[in-house]
């Protein structure tokens, strides 16, 4: 019996995931270590029953219509804003993703970015390796304390709760704003639900962890920054388009907030040019879940759910399985 044909939009995953995929399917991998182009995707997917894609691949109705045999789209990531789920559901195509498995790694990265921004770690590192360190200088790279400060979290889901758990070690007060209160998260962390305006006013460190939705897109702009503390630090490990980068530059240059740390970008991979030039900004290349253990687990989860659907079985993580098969 012929194995189902699957397209993977990257040249490789991880050994365990690649082995499983090749065992269960006839897998074709994108050959070049760069995002697959629109034309390449449209041509490669024509005869495929399965698609394993990355967060930067835009999978819309046009792509789906170019793949008349397509049964499943497995997204290697927790977010789904790159996939038109409604279009997939209309065409009977199951969508899967990888929630949960990246929670702790992303929360760790959020804290690393927060601390690096607060203590100007990358700037101090560059200063040292460039040979500029000539001995202790009392006012060199003065940053911000964390202990006893207020941590604000925008988006209190799995990752937001994990972030809040870590705040206990710094004796921080934790507040959050979410679409709805999260009683379980509050019980675990001691965090307190507040209005969006109070989140802006009270946070010393404000971490964005929310998904991208019509309500969150562009939510942080100059109006919001003007309501924050002048010595506040903004961290974004959620989705880049939640922050208006041009207005963030204005806020930083105008002293509306003290600093910012970003792992995601409004027009990724493009970054607002002036952000690259500001002293109190730390920029990372979207590495929130980038640990060997986590990325391996994500790849295995994506492959297993893809295989399950191709076998007619229910996947573990799908936003539309019940609508299609229920």
C-alpha positions in Angstrom: 0.0 0.0 0.0 1.4 3.4 -1.0 2.3 5.8 1.8 0.6 9.2 1.9 2.6 12.0 0.3 3.6 14.8 2.7 5.4 18.1 2.1 7.6 19.6 4.8 8.5 23.2 4.2 12.0 23.0 5.8 14.9 20.8 4.8 14.9 18.8 8.1 13.3 18.5 11.5 15.0 16.5 14.2 16.2 12.9 13.9 13.4 11.2 15.8 10.7 13.2 14.0 12.3 12.8 10.6 12.6 9.0 11.2 8.9 8.7 12.2 7.8 10.8 9.2 9.8 8.8 6.7 8.5 5.5 8.2 4.8 6.5 8.0 4.8 8.7 4.9 6.4 9.6 1.6 7.9 12.8 2.7 9.3 15.6 0.5 11.3 18.3 2.2 11.9 21.8 1.0 15.6 21.6 -0.1 16.9 25.1 0.9 17.4 26.4 4.5 15.1 29.5 4.0 11.3 29.9 3.9 9.7 28.3 1.0 8.5 30.8 -1.6 4.8 31.1 -2.6 5.5 29.7 -6.0 7.5 26.8 -4.6 4.8 26.0 -2.1 2.0 26.0 -4.7 3.9 23.7 -7.0 5.2 21.3 -4.4 1.8 20.8 -2.6 -0.3 19.8 -5.6 -0.3 16.1 -5.1 0.2 16.0 -1.3 -2.2 14.7 1.4 -0.3 16.2 4.3 1.5 19.5 4.9 3.9 20.1 7.8 4.6 23.9 7.8 6.3 26.5 9.9 5.0 29.6 11.6 6.3 31.8 8.8 4.5 29.9 6.0 1.2 31.6 5.0 -1.3 28.9 4.3 -4.5 30.4 2.9 -7.4 29.3 0.7 -5.3 29.7 -2.5 -2.7 27.3 -1.2 -5.4 24.8 -0.1 -7.1 25.0 -3.5 -3.8 24.1 -5.2 -3.7 20.9 -3.1 -6.9 19.0 -3.9 -5.8 15.9 -2.0 -4.8 17.7 1.1 -6.2 16.2 4.3 -4.1 17.8 7.1 -2.0 20.8 7.8 0.3 20.3 10.8 1.7 23.6 12.1 5.1 23.4 13.9 4.2 26.0 16.5 1.5 26.9 19.0 0.2 29.9 17.1 -2.2 29.6 14.2 -2.4 33.1 12.8 -0.5 31.9 9.7 -3.3 29.5 8.7 -6.8 30.3 7.5 -8.6 27.8 9.7 -12.0 28.8 8.4 -10.9 28.0 4.8 -9.4 24.7 6.0 -12.6 23.7 7.8 -14.7 24.5 4.8 -12.5 22.2 2.7 -12.5 19.4 5.3 -8.8 19.9 6.0 -7.8 19.2 9.6 -5.4 21.7 11.2 -3.1 20.7 14.1 -0.5 22.6 16.2 1.8 22.1 19.1 0.5 23.9 22.3 1.8 23.2 25.8 5.1 21.6 25.0 6.9 25.0 24.5 5.5 26.6 27.7 8.4 26.3 30.0 11.1 27.1 27.4 9.3 30.2 26.2 8.7 31.4 29.8 12.4 30.9 30.5 13.3 33.0 27.4 10.9 35.7 28.5 12.7 36.0 31.8 16.1 35.9 30.2 15.0 38.7 27.9 13.5 40.7 30.7 16.7 40.4 32.8 18.9 41.1 29.8 17.0 44.2 29.1 16.8 45.4 32.7 20.5 44.9 33.3 21.7 45.8 29.8 23.5 42.5 29.5 24.1 42.4 25.7 25.3 46.0 25.7 27.7 45.2 28.6 28.9 42.1 26.8 29.6 43.9 23.6 31.5 46.7 25.5 33.7 44.0 27.1 34.5 42.0 24.0 35.3 45.1 22.1 38.1 45.8 24.6 36.5 48.8 26.2 36.5 47.5 29.8 39.4 49.2 31.6 38.3 48.6 35.2 35.3 49.3 37.4 33.4 52.5 36.7 30.8 53.3 39.2 28.1 54.5 36.8 28.8 52.0 34.0 25.6 50.2 32.6 23.2 51.1 35.3 20.1 49.0 35.0 16.9 48.3 36.9 16.3 46.1 40.0 13.7 43.3 39.7 13.1 42.4 43.4 9.9 43.8 44.8 8.8 45.3 41.5 5.5 44.8 39.7 5.3 42.3 36.8 2.5 42.9 34.4 1.4 40.1 32.0 -0.7 40.7 29.0 -2.1 37.3 28.1 -2.5 34.9 31.1 -2.5 31.5 29.4 -0.1 28.7 29.8 3.0 30.8 29.2 1.8 33.8 31.1 1.1 31.5 34.1 4.6 30.0 33.8 6.1 33.5 33.7 4.1 34.5 36.9 5.4 31.4 38.7 8.9 32.5 38.2 8.2 35.9 39.6 8.0 34.4 43.1 11.7 34.1 43.3 12.0 37.8 42.9 9.3 38.6 45.4 7.4 40.5 42.7 3.8 41.6 42.7 2.1 40.1 39.7 -0.9 41.6 37.8 -2.3 40.5 34.5 -4.9 41.4 31.9 -6.6 38.7 29.8 -9.8 38.4 27.8 -11.2 36.7 30.8 -9.9 36.2 34.4 -7.8 33.0 34.9 -8.7 31.7 38.4 -6.5 28.7 38.1 -3.5 30.8 37.2 -4.3 33.2 40.1 -4.4 30.3 42.5 -1.0 28.9 41.3 0.8 32.2 41.1 -1.0 34.7 43.3 -1.4 37.0 40.3 -4.3 39.6 40.3 -6.6 40.3 37.4 -6.7 44.1 36.5 -8.1 46.3 33.8 -5.9 47.0 30.8 -5.5 50.6 32.0 -4.3 49.5 35.4 -1.9 47.0 33.8 -0.4 49.9 31.9 -0.2 52.2 34.9 1.1 49.8 37.5 3.6 47.5 35.6 7.3 48.0 36.1 7.9 45.2 33.6 5.1 44.5 31.1 5.4 41.2 29.3 3.2 40.5 26.2 2.4 36.9 25.8 -1.0 37.1 24.0 -1.8 35.5 20.7 -2.5 37.6 17.7 -6.2 38.3 17.2 -8.3 41.2 15.8 -8.5 42.5 19.4 -4.8 42.3 20.2 -3.4 43.5 16.8 -1.8 46.9 17.3 -2.9 47.0 20.9 0.3 48.7 22.1 0.9 52.1 20.5 1.9 55.6 21.6 -1.4 56.1 23.5 -0.7 53.0 25.6 3.0 53.8 26.1 2.1 57.3 27.3 0.1 55.6 30.2 3.0 53.5 31.4 5.6 54.4 34.0 8.5 56.4 32.6 10.9 53.8 33.9 8.9 50.8 32.7 10.3 48.0 30.4 8.2 46.4 27.7 8.9 42.8 26.7 7.2 41.0 23.8 7.4 37.2 23.4 3.8 36.9 22.1 3.2 38.1 18.5 5.0 41.0 16.9 2.0 42.7 15.4 0.6 43.4 18.9 3.1 46.2 19.1 3.3 49.1 16.7 7.0 49.3 16.3 7.2 52.8 14.9 5.3 54.1 17.9 7.5 52.0 20.2 10.5 53.8 18.8 8.8 57.2 19.4 8.0 56.1 23.0 11.6 55.1 23.7 13.1 58.2 22.1 10.7 60.4 23.9 11.3 58.9 27.3 7.7 57.5 27.7 9.2 54.1 28.8 12.8 53.1 29.8 13.5 50.1 27.6 12.2 47.2 25.5 13.1 43.6 24.8 11.6 41.9 21.7 11.7 38.3 20.4 9.0 38.9 17.8 8.3 41.7 15.3 5.5 43.5 13.6 6.6 42.7 10.1 8.9 39.8 10.8 11.6 39.2 9.8 11.8 43.0 9.0 12.6 45.1 12.1 11.9 48.8 12.5 15.3 50.3 11.6 15.6 52.7 14.6 15.1 49.9 17.1 18.5 48.6 16.0 20.1 51.9 17.0 18.6 52.5 20.5 20.7 51.9 23.7 18.0 50.3 25.9 16.6 47.8 23.5 17.4 44.0 23.3 16.4 42.2 20.1 16.3 38.4 19.6 15.6 36.4 16.5 12.4 34.7 17.5 13.9 32.0 19.7 11.2 31.7 22.4 11.0 27.9 22.1 14.5 27.3 20.8 15.9 24.6 23.0 17.0 21.2 21.7 14.5 19.4 24.0 11.5 21.7 23.2 12.0 21.9 19.5 12.4 18.1 19.3 9.2 17.6 21.3 7.4 20.1 19.1 8.5 18.3 15.9 7.5 14.9 17.2 4.1 16.3 18.3 3.5 17.8 14.8 4.5 14.6 13.0 2.4 12.4 15.3 -0.7 14.4 14.8 -0.1 14.6 11.1 0.2 10.8 10.9 -2.9 10.3 13.1 -5.1 12.4 10.8 -3.7 10.6 7.7 -4.7 7.3 9.4 -8.2 8.6 10.1 -7.5 9.0 13.8 -8.2 12.0 16.0 -5.2 14.2 16.6 -4.2 15.4 20.1 -4.3 19.1 19.2 -6.6 20.5 16.6 -8.8 23.6 16.5 -11.2 22.2 13.8 -11.3 18.4 14.1 -14.6 18.3 15.9 -16.2 20.7 13.3 -15.1 18.5 10.5 -15.5 15.0 12.0 -17.8 15.6 14.9 
